[in-house]
Amino acid sequence: MVKPTDIQNCIDKCTQSAQMIRTIANDMVDHRARYALAEADRHIEQCIHGCLDAKDLTKS
């Protein structure tokens, strides 16, 4: 069974990756590249929310 600490470590790594993507996107001039990075960030955010839900379920 997955432990809540393992899930939290994954959340932390994903949060760091999302922040890095946002930083890179803010420096982009090309609108298509910025859009692609924004979509990647959005996908990671969805994954983080799924992990938060899983973490809550492990407490039940």
MOPAC internal coordinates of N, CA, C and O (Angstrom, degrees):
PM7 1SCF
backbone

  N    0.0000 0     0.00 0     0.00 0    0    0    0
  C    1.4488 1     0.00 0     0.00 0    1    0    0
  C    1.5292 1   109.25 1     0.00 0    2    1    0
  O    1.2310 1   121.11 1   -35.32 1    3    2    1
  N    1.2900 1   115.48 1   144.68 1    3    2    1
  C    1.4599 1   120.95 1  -179.53 1    5    3    2
  C    1.5290 1   109.20 1   -79.61 1    6    5    3
  O    1.2310 1   121.38 1   -44.09 1    7    6    5
  N    1.3224 1   114.97 1   135.91 1    7    6    5
  C    1.4625 1   120.12 1   179.92 1    9    7    6
  C    1.5285 1   109.95 1   -89.30 1   10    9    7
  O    1.2310 1   120.36 1   -29.92 1   11   10    9
  N    1.3249 1   116.92 1   150.08 1   11   10    9
  C    1.4697 1   120.22 1   177.34 1   13   11   10
  C    1.5313 1   112.75 1   -56.85 1   14   13   11
  O    1.2310 1   119.82 1   149.27 1   15   14   13
  N    1.3268 1   117.95 1   -30.73 1   15   14   13
  C    1.4685 1   119.72 1   179.36 1   17   15   14
  C    1.5273 1   111.04 1   -69.05 1   18   17   15
  O    1.2310 1   120.41 1   145.19 1   19   18   17
  N    1.3340 1   116.83 1   -34.81 1   19   18   17
  C    1.4700 1   120.10 1   175.93 1   21   19   18
  C    1.5310 1   110.67 1   -65.04 1   22   21   19
  O    1.2310 1   121.23 1   137.90 1   23   22   21
  N    1.3160 1   115.25 1   -42.10 1   23   22   21
  C    1.4621 1   119.45 1   178.85 1   25   23   22
  C    1.5276 1   109.64 1   -65.22 1   26   25   23
  O    1.2310 1   119.99 1   138.50 1   27   26   25
  N    1.3269 1   117.63 1   -41.50 1   27   26   25
  C    1.4569 1   120.71 1   180.00 1   29   27   26
  C    1.5278 1   110.95 1   -63.95 1   30   29   27
  O    1.2310 1   120.09 1   141.51 1   31   30   29
  N    1.3262 1   117.43 1   -38.49 1   31   30   29
  C    1.4691 1   120.10 1   176.54 1   33   31   30
  C    1.5322 1   110.94 1   -61.56 1   34   33   31
  O    1.2310 1   120.46 1   139.47 1   35   34   33
  N    1.3166 1   116.73 1   -40.53 1   35   34   33
  C    1.4618 1   120.97 1   177.35 1   37   35   34
  C    1.5292 1   110.25 1   -64.59 1   38   37   35
  O    1.2310 1   120.30 1   136.86 1   39   38   37
  N    1.3238 1   117.02 1   -43.14 1   39   38   37
  C    1.4640 1   121.61 1   178.19 1   41   39   38
  C    1.5213 1   110.05 1   -59.83 1   42   41   39
  O    1.2310 1   120.49 1   135.68 1   43   42   41
  N    1.3245 1   116.67 1   -44.32 1   43   42   41
  C    1.4697 1   120.84 1  -179.18 1   45   43   42
  C    1.5297 1   111.24 1   -62.35 1   46   45   43
  O    1.2310 1   120.41 1   135.94 1   47   46   45
  N    1.3240 1   116.83 1   -44.06 1   47   46   45
  C    1.4664 1   120.42 1   179.35 1   49   47   46
  C    1.5261 1   111.03 1   -65.61 1   50   49   47
  O    1.2310 1   120.22 1   138.95 1   51   50   49
  N    1.3172 1   117.18 1   -41.05 1   51   50   49
  C    1.4633 1   120.58 1   178.63 1   53   51   50
  C    1.5249 1   111.00 1   -65.97 1   54   53   51
  O    1.2310 1   120.25 1   141.74 1   55   54   53
  N    1.3182 1   117.12 1   -38.26 1   55   54   53
  C    1.4627 1   121.09 1   178.15 1   57   55   54
  C    1.5179 1   110.55 1   -63.34 1   58   57   55
  O    1.2310 1   120.53 1   137.89 1   59   58   57
  N    1.3199 1   116.59 1   -42.11 1   59   58   57
  C    1.4612 1   120.31 1   177.57 1   61   59   58
  C    1.5268 1   111.03 1   -64.02 1   62   61   59
  O    1.2310 1   120.37 1   138.36 1   63   62   61
  N    1.3284 1   116.91 1   -41.64 1   63   62   61
  C    1.4670 1   120.81 1   178.76 1   65   63   62
  C    1.5232 1   111.12 1   -64.41 1   66   65   63
  O    1.2310 1   120.58 1   137.62 1   67   66   65
  N    1.3187 1   116.50 1   -42.38 1   67   66   65
  C    1.4638 1   120.29 1   179.48 1   69   67   66
  C    1.5279 1   110.37 1   -63.07 1   70   69   67
  O    1.2310 1   120.40 1   138.43 1   71   70   69
  N    1.3160 1   116.84 1   -41.57 1   71   70   69
  C    1.4594 1   120.02 1   178.91 1   73   71   70
  C    1.5255 1   111.07 1   -64.44 1   74   73   71
  O    1.2310 1   120.20 1   140.44 1   75   74   73
  N    1.3202 1   117.23 1   -39.56 1   75   74   73
  C    1.4573 1   121.22 1   177.80 1   77   75   74
  C    1.5340 1   110.39 1   -63.53 1   78   77   75
  O    1.2310 1   120.44 1   137.88 1   79   78   77
  N    1.3217 1   116.77 1   -42.12 1   79   78   77
  C    1.4615 1   120.81 1   178.39 1   81   79   78
  C    1.5254 1   110.16 1   -62.97 1   82   81   79
  O    1.2310 1   120.12 1   137.85 1   83   82   81
  N    1.3413 1   117.37 1   -42.15 1   83   82   81
  C    1.4652 1   120.09 1   178.66 1   85   83   82
  C    1.5165 1   111.40 1   -61.89 1   86   85   83
  O    1.2310 1   120.47 1   139.05 1   87   86   85
  N    1.3181 1   116.72 1   -40.95 1   87   86   85
  C    1.4627 1   121.07 1   179.33 1   89   87   86
  C    1.5231 1   110.87 1   -62.77 1   90   89   87
  O    1.2310 1   120.73 1   134.62 1   91   90   89
  N    1.3227 1   116.21 1   -45.38 1   91   90   89
  C    1.4641 1   120.49 1   179.14 1   93   91   90
  C    1.5300 1   109.73 1   -64.53 1   94   93   91
  O    1.2310 1   120.19 1   137.22 1   95   94   93
  N    1.3313 1   117.24 1   -42.78 1   95   94   93
  C    1.4641 1   120.82 1  -178.68 1   97   95   94
  C    1.5235 1   111.51 1   -62.09 1   98   97   95
  O    1.2310 1   120.25 1   142.46 1   99   98   97
  N    1.3191 1   117.12 1   -37.54 1   99   98   97
  C    1.4638 1   120.40 1  -179.65 1  101   99   98
  C    1.5232 1   112.22 1   -64.48 1  102  101   99
  O    1.2310 1   120.18 1   154.56 1  103  102  101
  N    1.3308 1   117.25 1   -25.44 1  103  102  101
  C    1.4580 1   121.35 1  -179.93 1  105  103  102
  C    1.5277 1   112.91 1   -90.57 1  106  105  103
  O    1.2310 1   120.30 1   174.99 1  107  106  105
  N    1.3338 1   117.03 1    -5.01 1  107  106  105
  C    1.4612 1   121.06 1  -177.34 1  109  107  106
  C    1.5240 1   111.28 1   -77.34 1  110  109  107
  O    1.2310 1   121.34 1   -41.66 1  111  110  109
  N    1.3172 1   115.04 1   138.34 1  111  110  109
  C    1.4639 1   120.75 1   175.47 1  113  111  110
  C    1.5291 1   109.64 1   -95.35 1  114  113  111
  O    1.2310 1   121.03 1   142.28 1  115  114  113
  N    1.3143 1   115.64 1   -37.72 1  115  114  113
  C    1.4640 1   121.21 1  -179.06 1  117  115  114
  C    1.5342 1   109.90 1   -69.66 1  118  117  115
  O    1.2310 1   120.69 1   -59.04 1  119  118  117
  N    1.3147 1   116.28 1   120.96 1  119  118  117
  C    1.4657 1   121.14 1  -175.58 1  121  119  118
  C    1.5271 1   112.31 1   -65.15 1  122  121  119
  O    1.2310 1   120.30 1   143.58 1  123  122  121
  N    1.3164 1   117.03 1   -36.42 1  123  122  121
  C    1.4692 1   119.52 1   179.65 1  125  123  122
  C    1.5216 1   111.28 1   -66.95 1  126  125  123
  O    1.2310 1   120.76 1   139.68 1  127  126  125
  N    1.3174 1   116.14 1   -40.32 1  127  126  125
  C    1.4693 1   119.64 1   177.94 1  129  127  126
  C    1.5249 1   110.24 1   -65.76 1  130  129  127
  O    1.2310 1   120.80 1   138.42 1  131  130  129
  N    1.3250 1   116.08 1   -41.58 1  131  130  129
  C    1.4690 1   119.76 1   179.39 1  133  131  130
  C    1.5308 1   110.30 1   -63.75 1  134  133  131
  O    1.2310 1   120.72 1   139.63 1  135  134  133
  N    1.3393 1   116.23 1   -40.37 1  135  134  133
  C    1.4593 1   120.39 1   178.18 1  137  135  134
  C    1.5290 1   110.95 1   -63.44 1  138  137  135
  O    1.2310 1   120.22 1   136.17 1  139  138  137
  N    1.3212 1   117.18 1   -43.83 1  139  138  137
  C    1.4686 1   121.24 1   179.45 1  141  139  138
  C    1.5260 1   110.63 1   -61.42 1  142  141  139
  O    1.2310 1   120.48 1   138.30 1  143  142  141
  N    1.3151 1   116.68 1   -41.70 1  143  142  141
  C    1.4647 1   119.96 1   178.26 1  145  143  142
  C    1.5269 1   111.12 1   -67.53 1  146  145  143
  O    1.2310 1   120.30 1   142.72 1  147  146  145
  N    1.3213 1   117.03 1   -37.28 1  147  146  145
  C    1.4673 1   120.10 1   177.18 1  149  147  146
  C    1.5251 1   110.69 1   -63.50 1  150  149  147
  O    1.2310 1   120.56 1   141.61 1  151  150  149
  N    1.3324 1   116.53 1   -38.39 1  151  150  149
  C    1.4610 1   119.89 1   177.12 1  153  151  150
  C    1.5327 1   111.01 1   -66.28 1  154  153  151
  O    1.2310 1   120.48 1   140.61 1  155  154  153
  N    1.3173 1   116.69 1   -39.39 1  155  154  153
  C    1.4691 1   120.20 1   177.38 1  157  155  154
  C    1.5253 1   110.08 1   -63.16 1  158  157  155
  O    1.2310 1   120.64 1   137.88 1  159  158  157
  N    1.3177 1   116.37 1   -42.12 1  159  158  157
  C    1.4631 1   120.91 1   178.25 1  161  159  158
  C    1.5308 1   110.28 1   -62.51 1  162  161  159
  O    1.2310 1   120.79 1   137.15 1  163  162  161
  N    1.3155 1   116.09 1   -42.85 1  163  162  161
  C    1.4644 1   120.17 1   179.55 1  165  163  162
  C    1.5268 1   111.17 1   -62.46 1  166  165  163
  O    1.2310 1   120.43 1   140.66 1  167  166  165
  N    1.3251 1   116.79 1   -39.34 1  167  166  165
  C    1.4625 1   120.67 1   178.71 1  169  167  166
  C    1.5318 1   110.55 1   -64.50 1  170  169  167
  O    1.2310 1   120.43 1   136.72 1  171  170  169
  N    1.3117 1   116.78 1   -43.28 1  171  170  169
  C    1.4660 1   119.91 1   178.84 1  173  171  170
  C    1.5264 1   110.28 1   -63.58 1  174  173  171
  O    1.2310 1   120.07 1   140.16 1  175  174  173
  N    1.3289 1   117.47 1   -39.84 1  175  174  173
  C    1.4641 1   120.82 1   177.75 1  177  175  174
  C    1.5284 1   111.06 1   -61.06 1  178  177  175
  O    1.2310 1   120.17 1   140.54 1  179  178  177
  N    1.3280 1   117.28 1   -39.46 1  179  178  177
  C    1.4625 1   120.61 1   176.82 1  181  179  178
  C    1.5288 1   110.53 1   -63.44 1  182  181  179
  O    1.2310 1   120.65 1   139.96 1  183  182  181
  N    1.3177 1   116.37 1   -40.04 1  183  182  181
  C    1.4660 1   120.71 1   177.78 1  185  183  182
  C    1.5335 1   110.80 1   -63.79 1  186  185  183
  O    1.2310 1   120.94 1   139.00 1  187  186  185
  N    1.3212 1   115.81 1   -41.00 1  187  186  185
  C    1.4644 1   120.04 1   178.96 1  189  187  186
  C    1.5277 1   110.18 1   -61.46 1  190  189  187
  O    1.2310 1   120.21 1   136.39 1  191  190  189
  N    1.3241 1   117.20 1   -43.61 1  191  190  189
  C    1.4636 1   119.98 1   179.18 1  193  191  190
  C    1.5284 1   111.08 1   -64.07 1  194  193  191
  O    1.2310 1   120.54 1   142.27 1  195  194  193
  N    1.3244 1   116.58 1   -37.73 1  195  194  193
  C    1.4588 1   119.61 1   175.74 1  197  195  194
  C    1.5176 1   111.83 1   -63.74 1  198  197  195
  O    1.2310 1   120.62 1   140.44 1  199  198  197
  N    1.3182 1   116.42 1   -39.56 1  199  198  197
  C    1.4693 1   120.85 1   177.57 1  201  199  198
  C    1.5293 1   111.07 1   -66.25 1  202  201  199
  O    1.2310 1   120.54 1   141.04 1  203  202  201
  N    1.3215 1   116.58 1   -38.96 1  203  202  201
  C    1.4683 1   119.81 1   177.25 1  205  203  202
  C    1.5241 1   110.62 1   -62.68 1  206  205  203
  O    1.2310 1   120.53 1   140.01 1  207  206  205
  N    1.3284 1   116.59 1   -39.99 1  207  206  205
  C    1.4680 1   120.15 1   176.57 1  209  207  206
  C    1.5313 1   110.46 1   -63.64 1  210  209  207
  O    1.2310 1   120.56 1   137.07 1  211  210  209
  N    1.3300 1   116.53 1   -42.93 1  211  210  209
  C    1.4660 1   120.47 1   179.23 1  213  211  210
  C    1.5180 1   110.46 1   -63.60 1  214  213  211
  O    1.2310 1   120.62 1   140.18 1  215  214  213
  N    1.3196 1   116.42 1   -39.82 1  215  214  213
  C    1.4673 1   120.11 1   179.07 1  217  215  214
  C    1.5269 1   110.60 1   -62.61 1  218  217  215
  O    1.2310 1   120.55 1   139.08 1  219  218  217
  N    1.3291 1   116.55 1   -40.92 1  219  218  217
  C    1.4738 1   120.36 1   177.63 1  221  219  218
  C    1.5243 1   110.43 1   -63.90 1  222  221  219
  O    1.2310 1   120.24 1   141.38 1  223  222  221
  N    1.3212 1   117.14 1   -38.62 1  223  222  221
  C    1.4713 1   120.05 1  -179.31 1  225  223  222
  C    1.5231 1   111.97 1   -68.25 1  226  225  223
  O    1.2310 1   119.82 1   150.03 1  227  226  225
  N    1.3167 1   117.94 1   -29.97 1  227  226  225
  C    1.4667 1   119.27 1   179.16 1  229  227  226
  C    1.5154 1   111.40 1   -71.31 1  230  229  227
  O    1.2310 1   120.29 1   159.60 1  231  230  229
  N    1.3239 1   117.04 1   -20.40 1  231  230  229
  C    1.4675 1   121.14 1   178.14 1  233  231  230
  C    1.5284 1   111.62 1   -79.25 1  234  233  231
  O    1.2310 1   120.83 1   159.64 1  235  234  233
  N    1.3321 1   116.01 1   -20.36 1  235  234  233
  C    1.4756 1   120.04 1  -176.69 1  237  235  234
  C    1.5049 1   111.62 1   -77.18 1  238  237  235
  O    1.2310 1   120.10 1   180.00 1  239  238  237

